[in-house]
């Protein structure tokens, strides 16, 4: 996690902080609205930032690889949480509440 990327005049910023900032400022929703899927949006991000990303890889070491692996695990976990929440919302919308106290005559 110690590696730095030289972009926007901040020579001490770790690569993952740079990546987070760039991803957060990337207009992915505009791409989604135009019909692109998440993989295409990610490839567009990589393409637009290829020079800076290649600088990251110049000094990438095992500690950085471990950090990336942890981010991948965390991201996968987050995806599963969102899918579970999505299913719970869908299920909640399908459930009908029955008042058993009211009896038909």
N, C-alpha and C positions, 0 to 999 in steps of 0.2 A: 504494500500500500504506500510505499515511500516514493514511487516513481513520479516524476513531474512531467508536465507538458508545457511547452513554451507557446502560449497563445494568449492574446489579449493582454500583453504586458504583465502577466503574472507568472513568474518563473518558478514559483514554489507551490503551485496548485497541483495536488495529486490528480492522476489521470481519472480516477473514478468520480471525483468532484467535477472535473471538467465534463465528463460524459453525462453525468446527471444534469448539469446545467444546460448542456447542449440539447439533450433529449427533452427537457422541460420547455425549452424555447422553440423546439421544432414544431411546426404546424401540422402535426399528424392528422388532426381531425379534418382539415381541409382536404387532405389526401383521401381519407375515408369517405367523405362526402362525394368525392369525384369517382367513387367506385373501386378504389384500390383496396386490396386486402392487407392484413397486417404484415405479411412477409414482404410484399412490394414496398410498403411504407418503410420498413426496416432497411431494405436494400437501397431505397432512395436516400435515407439518412446516411448510410455508410458511404454511398457514392458522393454525396455532397461534402462529407467530412473526411474523405480519403487521405488527404495530405496530413491533417492533424492526427488521424488514426495511425498512419504509417510512422509518425514520429513517436507515438506511444509504444509501438512494437519495437522500435530500435533499442529501447532499454528494458524491455519486458523480461522479467526473471521469474523464478519459481514462486517467490512470495506473491508476485502479481498474479500468477496463474492460480494460486490458491485463493486469492481474493476474488478473482473472476468466478471460480468454481462456487464460492460461497454466494456470490450475487446470483448466479444461475439457480442455485437451490432455493434461495429466497424468492426469486421471481416465479419459479415454478410453484412454490407454496402459495404465493399470492394469487396466482391464476386459479389454483384449486379452491381457495377460499371464495373467490368471486364466482366460480361455477356453482359451488354449494349454495351461496346466497341466491344466485339466480334461480336455482331449482326450488329453493324454499319459497321464493316470491311466486314462482309459477304455481307451486302446490297451494299456497295460501289463496291465490286467486281462483283455484278450482274447488276449494272446499266450500261446502254449503253447510251453514249452521242450522241444526234442527232443534226446535224447541219441543222437547218431549213432554213438557207440562201441558201443552195444548193438545187436546185429544179430539179427533174427529168424531162427530156424532152420527 
